[in-house]
Amino acid sequence: MEVKIGVQYAPREIVLESAQTPEEVEKAVAEALSGKTELLTLVDDHGRKVLVPADRLAYVELGEPTARKVGFSAL
């Protein structure tokens, strides 16, 4: 699943592909915004952790997985 995270005072958003379910991501975002945790922690497809301070979150956008096109075709 594609996750886009907007961070306050940052010119670009963070984009990552995650194997987490939309429900898991929503739960992590809700806990960060409610103050239960100080960091939003997500794991991407390569096992890397992305940590964002909860007080700097501008938005989190959940999307469909992007299919990678492989092959050659005539233009």
Secondary structure as the mmCIF struct_conf table of DSSP 4:
data_model
#
loop_
_struct_conf.conf_type_id
_struct_conf.id
_struct_conf.beg_label_comp_id
_struct_conf.beg_label_asym_id
_struct_conf.beg_label_seq_id
_struct_conf.end_label_comp_id
_struct_conf.end_label_asym_id
_struct_conf.end_label_seq_id
STRN STRN1 GLU A 2 VAL A 7
TURN_TY1_P TURN_TY1_P1 GLN A 8 TYR A 9
BEND BEND1 PRO A 11 ARG A 12
STRN STRN2 ILE A 14 GLU A 17
BEND BEND2 GLN A 20 GLN A 20
HELX_RH_AL_P HELX_RH_AL_P1 PRO A 22 SER A 34
TURN_TY1_P TURN_TY1_P2 GLY A 35 GLY A 35
BEND BEND3 LYS A 36 LYS A 36
BEND BEND4 GLU A 38 GLU A 38
STRN STRN3 LEU A 39 VAL A 43
TURN_TY1_P TURN_TY1_P3 ASP A 45 HIS A 46
BEND BEND5 GLY A 47 GLY A 47
STRN STRN4 LYS A 49 PRO A 53
HELX_RH_3T_P HELX_RH_3T_P1 ALA A 54 ARG A 56
STRN STRN5 LEU A 57 GLY A 63
HELX_LH_PP_P HELX_LH_PP_P1 GLU A 64 LYS A 69
BEND BEND6 GLY A 71 GLY A 71
#
